[in-house]
Amino acid sequence: MSSTEFPSAVLSLKSVVKNFSSQHETVSVLNGVNWNLERGVSAAIVGESGAGKSTLLHLAAALDRPSEGQVWVDGTDLGPLKEREVSAFRASKVGIIFQFHFLLKEFTVWENVWLPAWLAGVPKKAAKERARE
């Protein structure tokens, strides 16, 4: 798959499998997921506890890697990226807002959004404008 196959997709998953293994067993959480999220489209990922919602989001945010398959975000294949490249990718392309204790309660939601971008090197004015959008 190349970025030209899904030019408008901001997120593309192709045959994504994610397994978690211990000494005694392997649990398959995602099994052959194919999905494209088109730019400008809002989506909700819903399902029962343990269905793989957080796992899918971790793969999309480059916080984890699939056991098999490809994850593309904004035209970038995350698979071949080295750890330093993945860190740079996350800093420039991914915004993660956690639900609970990860938010700074002294700050507004808007401040919790723009501050990490600014700390990652985005000019303050641009970070604030992007957060407002």
C-alpha positions as CSV (number, residue, x, y, z in Angstrom):
1,M,0.0,0.0,0.0
2,S,1.3,3.5,-0.8
3,S,0.0,6.9,0.4
4,T,-1.3,7.4,-3.1
5,E,-3.8,4.5,-2.7
6,F,-5.7,6.5,-0.1
7,P,-4.9,10.2,-0.8
8,S,-7.7,11.6,1.3
9,A,-7.4,9.2,4.2
10,V,-5.8,10.6,7.3
11,L,-5.6,7.1,8.9
12,S,-5.4,3.8,7.0
13,L,-5.2,0.4,8.5
14,K,-4.4,-2.6,6.2
15,S,-4.7,-6.1,7.5
16,V,-3.7,-5.0,11.0
17,V,-3.3,-7.7,13.6
18,K,-2.3,-7.0,17.2
19,N,-1.4,-9.8,19.6
20,F,-0.4,-9.7,23.2
21,S,1.7,-12.6,24.5
22,S,2.6,-13.9,27.9
23,Q,4.5,-17.1,28.8
24,H,1.3,-19.1,28.8
25,E,-0.9,-17.6,26.0
26,T,-1.3,-15.2,23.1
27,V,-4.4,-13.1,22.9
28,S,-5.4,-11.6,19.6
29,V,-7.0,-8.2,20.1
30,L,-7.2,-7.0,16.5
31,N,-7.4,-9.6,13.7
32,G,-7.1,-8.3,10.2
33,V,-8.5,-4.8,10.6
34,N,-8.9,-2.8,7.4
35,W,-10.2,0.8,7.8
36,N,-9.7,4.2,6.3
37,L,-10.6,7.4,8.0
38,E,-11.1,10.2,5.5
39,R,-9.8,13.6,6.1
40,G,-12.5,15.9,7.6
41,V,-14.6,13.0,8.8
42,S,-15.4,12.5,12.5
43,A,-15.6,8.9,13.8
44,A,-16.5,7.2,17.0
45,I,-14.8,4.0,18.0
46,V,-17.3,2.1,20.2
47,G,-17.5,-1.4,21.5
48,E,-17.4,-3.5,24.6
49,S,-14.5,-3.4,27.1
50,G,-11.7,-5.5,25.7
51,A,-12.8,-5.1,22.0
52,G,-9.6,-3.3,21.0
53,K,-10.6,0.3,20.9
54,S,-7.7,1.6,23.0
55,T,-5.3,-0.8,21.1
56,L,-6.4,0.7,17.8
57,L,-5.9,4.2,19.1
58,H,-2.5,3.3,20.4
59,L,-1.5,2.0,16.9
60,A,-2.9,5.1,15.2
61,A,-1.0,7.4,17.6
62,A,2.3,5.4,17.1
63,L,2.3,4.5,20.8
64,D,2.5,0.8,19.8
65,R,3.1,-1.2,16.7
66,P,1.0,-3.9,15.0
67,S,2.0,-7.5,15.1
68,E,1.2,-7.6,11.4
69,G,-0.2,-5.3,8.8
70,Q,0.3,-1.6,8.0
71,V,-0.7,1.6,9.7
72,W,-0.6,4.8,7.7
73,V,-1.2,8.3,9.2
74,D,-1.4,11.3,7.0
75,G,0.5,9.6,4.2
76,T,3.3,8.1,6.4
77,D,3.8,4.4,6.8
78,L,4.6,4.0,10.5
79,G,6.0,0.5,10.1
80,P,9.6,1.3,8.9
81,L,10.1,4.3,11.2
82,K,12.9,4.0,13.8
83,E,12.1,5.0,17.3
84,R,13.6,8.4,17.0
85,E,11.5,9.0,13.8
86,V,8.4,7.7,15.6
87,S,9.0,10.2,18.4
88,A,9.4,13.1,15.9
89,F,6.2,11.9,14.1
90,R,4.2,11.9,17.3
91,A,5.5,15.3,18.3
92,S,4.5,16.9,14.9
93,K,1.4,14.9,13.8
94,V,-0.4,13.4,16.8
95,G,-2.3,15.1,19.6
96,I,-3.3,12.9,22.5
97,I,-5.7,14.1,25.2
98,F,-6.1,11.6,27.9
99,Q,-9.3,11.3,29.8
100,F,-8.5,11.2,33.5
101,H,-5.5,12.1,35.6
102,F,-3.3,13.0,32.7
103,L,-5.0,16.4,32.2
104,L,-3.6,19.3,34.2
105,K,-6.6,20.3,36.3
106,E,-5.3,23.8,36.8
107,F,-5.6,24.4,33.0
108,T,-8.6,24.8,30.7
109,V,-9.2,22.1,28.1
110,W,-7.8,24.6,25.5
111,E,-4.6,25.0,27.5
112,N,-4.3,21.3,27.9
113,V,-4.4,21.1,24.1
114,W,-2.0,23.8,23.0
115,L,0.6,23.5,25.8
116,P,2.0,20.1,24.6
117,A,2.3,21.4,21.0
118,W,4.2,24.4,22.2
119,L,6.5,22.2,24.4
120,A,7.2,20.1,21.3
121,G,8.5,23.1,19.4
122,V,5.4,24.5,17.6
123,P,5.5,28.4,17.9
124,K,3.2,29.5,20.7
125,K,0.9,31.5,18.4
126,A,0.5,28.6,16.0
127,A,0.0,26.1,18.8
128,K,-2.8,28.3,20.2
129,E,-4.4,28.7,16.8
130,R,-4.3,25.0,16.1
131,A,-5.8,24.2,19.5
132,R,-8.6,26.7,18.9
133,E,-9.3,25.0,15.5
